[in-house]
Amino acid sequence: MRLFDYNESPLALLTPDVVSMVADIHEHKGRQGLFIEAHADALKHQTHLRRYGGTTIR
């Protein structure tokens, strides 16, 4: 089992690379919301096709 020193761990995790990755995730989440709002009808159509596209009525 690993032992963590919770006084030192946050300092080791706050490197510029990690902070940049967290900022990128936050930015992309905002873009995803805007995309969903802008293309709601297309996404609804794709969802419908995905749900019912595999069934064939004969």
C-alpha positions in Angstrom: 0.0 0.0 0.0 1.3 3.5 -0.8 1.7 6.1 1.8 0.9 9.7 0.8 2.1 12.8 2.5 -0.8 15.1 2.0 1.3 18.2 3.0 3.7 17.6 0.1 1.5 16.0 -2.6 -0.4 19.1 -3.6 2.8 21.0 -4.2 4.1 18.1 -6.4 0.9 18.1 -8.4 0.7 21.8 -9.2 3.2 21.7 -12.0 2.6 23.9 -15.0 1.8 20.9 -17.2 -0.9 19.6 -14.9 -2.4 23.1 -14.4 -2.5 23.5 -18.1 -4.2 20.2 -18.6 -6.9 21.1 -16.0 -7.4 24.5 -17.7 -7.8 22.8 -21.1 -10.4 20.4 -19.7 -12.4 23.3 -18.3 -12.2 25.1 -21.6 -13.3 22.1 -23.6 -16.3 21.5 -21.3 -17.5 25.0 -22.1 -17.1 24.5 -25.8 -19.1 21.2 -25.6 -22.0 23.1 -24.1 -22.0 25.7 -26.8 -21.8 22.9 -29.5 -24.8 21.2 -28.0 -26.8 24.4 -28.0 -25.9 25.3 -31.5 -26.5 21.9 -33.1 -29.3 20.5 -30.9 -31.4 19.4 -33.9 -28.6 17.6 -35.6 -27.6 15.8 -32.3 -31.3 14.8 -31.8 -31.4 13.3 -35.3 -28.1 11.4 -34.8 -29.4 10.2 -31.4 -32.6 8.9 -33.0 -30.6 7.2 -35.8 -28.3 5.6 -33.3 -31.2 4.3 -31.2 -33.4 3.0 -33.9 -31.1 2.7 -36.9 -30.2 -0.9 -36.2 -33.8 -2.1 -36.3 -35.4 -2.9 -39.6 -39.2 -3.0 -40.1 -40.2 -5.6 -42.7 
